[in-house]
Amino acid sequence: MTMPRGTKLAFYLALTSILIIVFASLYPFSGWRDPGIAALSFLSKPLLKHVLPADLLINFSAYIPLGFFVSMAALSRFRHAGAFFISALFCCLLSLSMESIQMYLPARVASGLDWLANSCGGISGALVALRTWRLPIFDIHLAKFRDAWILNGNAGDAGIALIALWLFTQVNPSLPLMGSWVLDEGPLLQRLFSPHHFSPVEAGSITLNLLSFGLVASLMLRPERSKVMPVVLALFLAILIKSAMAGFLLKPDVFFAWANQEAIVGVAIGLFLIFALRNFPPRIRATIAAAAILAQIAFTGLTPDIAPPTSELFLFDWKYGQLITLNGATSFLAKLWPYLALLYLGFIYRRRV
């Protein structure tokens, strides 16, 4: 049986989905205690009378990508029925495990309804994969696009998964797009064009963040491809994601509170540096990206007066349901992303491309 194209990529994206689900399910990872009852006792409890439809939708939707990617990865070794069974079983068992572990977390509530919603989402994702994996958009068009733009092998696949994880963190509109947070009051145009005390420190933070992200993204691209345009597209996609989530939370104007002169200057300098370094050997770009990440990690510790990129804004009032989980998981993964990027950079450096 031949291996479908992109199955390694599906494997990495499945791992990314598992990472997201584990962090979202077990956040805040504190207050562990023995519930005094069996871990699976939640299955015998009556269903909650008052359930937020948004919570059920989030539980259902969270497992759709997992079911899809596990099924796509399993198709490299199993036929349709086997791949579907493995994907469905894996999603059901993972959800059951997460709900059981939540019994030991006082901040979380294990629920049989959540398990059913998660399982149905995973099964739905697996069904979608089986129905679409041979369609031209997956088997031909996306495969051609990947072959034309992205490096072959683990370097390209792991890079895509890393960028996908970064994009997931952008669903939290309380995390600034790039750089530290300094809340400036006033209308957008006034913040951009009115004279004020310019902060080189804030602009430098934004430059470091964009430079490290842009260089990491450039290392998964083929040498002949543009290194700047994909970064611009990723930023634009992140803005769309953040704006949509801000609108969902009924405060779309808050997202643009980060826009100020420091942000414009920081982004401009960051893009210029990415363009200037675009033709440098991959090992040099990897070294510079690692230095920028380490500098940003040190920067957030040395400048306590400026909030780090993973700070949560008080303007978003997330005090109920799965929005607490989403907020905590995205914040934690945003803190974890630089360290995962450092591992990827180490792999690129040793690869000697």
N, C-alpha and C positions, 0 to 999 in steps of 0.2 A: 504494500500500500504506500503510495507516495505521500509525502508530507505536504499539506496545503501551505501555500505561501503565507508568511506572517505569523505562523504558530508560535515562534519564539517571542515575537512581540506580544501575542496574546497571553503568553505565560507571564511576561513581565507586567503587563497591565492587570492580570489577575492578581499577582502579588501586590501591586499597588492598591487594588480594590480591597484586598484582605487587610492591608495595613490601615487603610482609612476606616474600615468597619470596626476593627479591633479598638482603635483609638476612640472612635465615636461611641462604641458600646461600653467601654470601661472608664471613660473620663468621669471624674477627675482622679482616678487611681489612688484614692485616699480614704481612710476611715474603715478599712477592712475589719470585719467582725464575723463571728460565727452566728448565723441566723437561728441556730437551734433546731432547725427542721431540715428535711431532705432538700438537696439542691434542685430537684425536679418537682418539688411540691407545687410550684406555681402552675403546673399543667392541670392540676385538679381543682384550682380555685375558680369560682364563677367569673365570667367576663365582667370587666368594669362597666358600670352603667353609663358613666359620662366619659366619652372618648372624643378627643379632638380629631376631626377629620384630617386636619393638616398633619397630625402625628402619624396617622395610619398611612397617609400618602407618602410621607418621608420614609417610614419603615419599609413600605413596598418598593419605593423607587431606589432606595439605597442598595438593594440586592440585585436589581436588574443588571447593572454593569458586571457584577461578579458572576452571575449566571451566564451572561453572554461570553465573557472572556474565558471562563473555565471551560465552557463548552467548545469554544473555538480552539483552545489549546488541546483539549482531549481528542479533537477530530484528527490530530496527527497520528494517533495510535489506535483509535477505535472507530467503528462505524457509527452511523447516526444514532441508533438506539442506545448503544453503549455510551457514547459521549453525552447524550441527554441524561441517562440514568446517573452517570458519575457527577455531572454538574448539579442536577437536582438534589442528589443525596448529599453532596458536599455543602451546598447552600443550607439545606435543612439542618445538617449536623453543626455547621458553624454557628448558625443562629441559635440552635439549642444550647450550644456551649456558652455563647455570650450571655444568653438569658440566665443560664444556671449560675455563671460567675457573678452576675449582677445581684444574685441573692446575698452575696457577701459584701456588697457595697450599699451603705445606708442611703447614699444620694441617688441611687438608681432603683427602679421598680421593675422586677421581672414580671412578664406578662405572657400568657399563652396567646393572647391576641397579637402581640408584637411578633411572636414566633411564627404565627400563621401568616402575618403580613410579609415578614421577611422571606419566608419559604415560598410564598406565591410570587413574590418579586423575582427571586432567583430562578424559579421554574419558568417564569415568563421570559426572562433574559435568555435562558437556554433554548426555549422554543424559537425566539427571534433569531438566535445564532444558526439554528438548524435550517431555518427558512431562508436565510439571507447569505450564508457563507459562500455560496456558489453564484450569487448574483454578480453581474459585471462590475457593479460599483465597488465590490469588495475584492473579487477574484482578479479583476483586470485593472480598473481605473486607480483605486487606492494603492494597489500593489505597484503599478507603474510609477505613481507619484512618489511612493516611498523609495523605490529603486533609483529614481532620478535625483532625489534630494537628500536622502539620508544614507549614512554609511551602512554597509552590510555588516551583519553579525551582531554580536552583543553590544558593541559600542553604539550602534544606532538604536537598537531596541531598548537598551537601558536608558539612553538619553531621552527617547520619546516618553518612557514611563516617568522619568524624573520631571519632565516638563508638564506632563499630565497631572502629576501630584501638585506641582506649583499652581497650576490653573485651578485645581480643586480648592486650594486655600483661598483663592480669590472670590469664592462664593460668600465669604464673610466680608461685608462692606465696611465693618469696623476696623479692618486692617488696612492701613494706608498702602497705596499701590506700590510705591517704591520709596523707601527712606523713612526717616523718623517723623514723628507727629508733632507739629506745633500748631495748635488750633488758632487760626486767625479769624477774627470777627469781621462782619461786613459783607456786602455783595461781592460776587465773584469778580466783576470788572474792577471794583475798587481795590480788592486785594492784589490784583495783577498789575495795575497801573499806577496806583497811588504811591507816593514816596513813603518809605518806612525803613526801619533799621534792618538792613539786610543781614542774614545769618549765614556766613560762609560754612559754619559747622553743619547746619541742616542741609545745605546744598551739597556739601561733600559727602554726607551720609547717603543721599539719594544717588549721587554719582557712583559710589562704591557698590551699592546694591544693584544698580542697573548694569554696571560693568561686569560684575561677577555673574549675574544671570545671563547677560548677553554672550559672554565668552563661553559659559557652559553650553548654551544653546548652539553656538557656532561649532563646537567640537563634535557635534553629532551630524553635521552637514558635510556633504561632499566638498572637496577642495575647490571645485570650479563654481560652486553656488554662492550667491550673495549671503554675506554674514549679517547684514543689517536689516534687510527687509523682513526675514522671519521674526526678528526681535520686535520690530514695529508692529507686525501682525499679532504677535503674542500679547503685547501691551494693549492693542486695540481690543482684542478678544477679552482680556481681563477687565477692561473698562466696561464692555458690554455686560459681562457677567455681574460685575459689582453694581452697575446701574439697575439691572433687572432685579437683583436681590434687594437693593435699597428700595426700589419701588414696591416690591412685595411686602417690605416691612413698613411701608407708608411714610417713609422719610427719605425720598429720593434726593432732596437738596443737600443732605448731610454728606453724601459721598464727595461732593465737589468742594467741601470745606478744606480739603488738603491742598487745593490748587492755590499756589502763591508764587511769588517771584523765585523763591528758592527752588521750588519744584521744577519750574520751567528751565532755570539755569542748570540744575542738576541733571535733568533728563537730556538737555542739549549736550552737555559735556560728556555724559555717559555714552550717548549715541556716537559722538565724534570719536571717542577713544575706541569704541568697538569697530568703527570704520577704519581708523588708523591701524589697528592691530589685526585686521581681517586676513592679511596675507602672511602673518607670522607663522612659523612652524607650530603644529599642534602642542608640542611639549612646552613651548614658551607660553602660548596662550593659556595652557592648563596651569602653569606656574603662576602667571599673573592673576588668573581667576582665583586660585587658592589663596594668594596673598591678599586679594581684595576681600574675600570672605573672612579670613582671619582678622583683617583690619576692621571690618564691620563688627565682628563679634567683640573685639576689644573696644571698639568705639562706643558700643552701647553700654559697656561697663564703666567707661571713663566719663561719660556725659549723662549723669543721672537726671539733669535738668531737662533733657529732651527724651521723650518717651521712645522706646524701641519700636521697630516696625510691627511687632506682634502685640502691642498694647491694645486694649479694648476701649472703645469710646463710650463714655457714659451716655451719649446721645442716642444710642440704640438700647432700648429697654427690652432685653431678652430674659424674661423671668418665668417662662412657662414652656412646658412641653419639650418637644425635640429641638426647639431653637437653642435651648441651653446646651444640648449635646453638640449641635452644629457649631455653635460659637466656640465651645471649649476644644473640640477636636480640630477645627481649622487653626485655632491659635497655637495649639500644641504642635501640629504638623508644620506650621510655618516656622516655629522655632527649630524643629528637627531638620527641615529641608537643607539648611546650609551644611550640616554635617553629612547628610546623604550626598550632597553635591561634592563635598571634599573626597568622599570615597570614590565617586565617579571620576573625579579629576585624577586621583591616584591610579585608577585603572587605565585611563587614557595615557597618562605619563608612562606607565610601564609597557603599554602596548607598542610604543615607539613607531607611531604612524607618521 
